[in-house]
Amino acid sequence: MALSAGDILTYNGTSWVNQPAVAGNFGIGVTTPQFPLEIDWVSGVTGIYLKDTGGGQYTPFIMWDDASTPNTNTFRAAMRQEGTIFVIGNWPFGGSFTTYFTMTSGGSTIIGSWVALANAATSGFLYLPTVAGTPTGVPTAVTGKVAVVYDTTANKLWVYNGAWKSAAFT
C-alpha cells in the first residue's frame, strides 16, 4: 500500500486502511494545532489510553515509521505492554517483535533481548559511561541506586556508594 504525504493509516479490525491525505495539522481538543498531531486535554487528564480488547499478544502498542524510503510502510519500532511488563523493541511491519528493553511490574529492568549473546556478537551490548582516570565528582543521589563508570586509563570499574570504590580488570 503506497502512502502519500499527509495520509493517515488506520486499522479497521481486519486490515490496514489508507485514509485520504489531510492538509495541515491534525488536532484533538485543540482548535489550531501547531504540530502534525497535537492532543490537548482541557479536563486535566493527560495521556493516551490504548486498550486491547482483542487479546492480541503485542497489543496495545505504539508504532512509528522510521523508513529511509518514503511510502515503504515499514514500521521499525514499537512500545507495548504485555500484561505486567513494559517492552521497547523493534517490530518491522509484517515481521516479528525483537525485545530490546523490558521493565517488569516488580521493578526489574532487563537490557537487551531475553537470550544470551553469541560469542561472536557485534551488537546487543550494554554500554557504560567512561572516564579517563579516577572519578572525583559526587553523583546526584538516587535512592536505592549506585552510579557506575569505567576508568579507561586504569581498567577499573568504579561504583559510587558514599565514596568511589573500584574493581580492577586485567
Secondary structure, 3 states (H helix, E strand, C coil): CCCCCCCEEEECCCCEEEECCCCCCEEECCCCCCCCEEECCCCCCCCCCCCCCCCCCCCCEEEEECCCCCCCCCEEEEEEEECCEEEEEECCCCCCCEEEEEEECCCCEEECCCCCCCCCCCCCCCCCCEECCCCCCCCCCCCCCCEEEEECCCCEEEEECCCEEEEECC
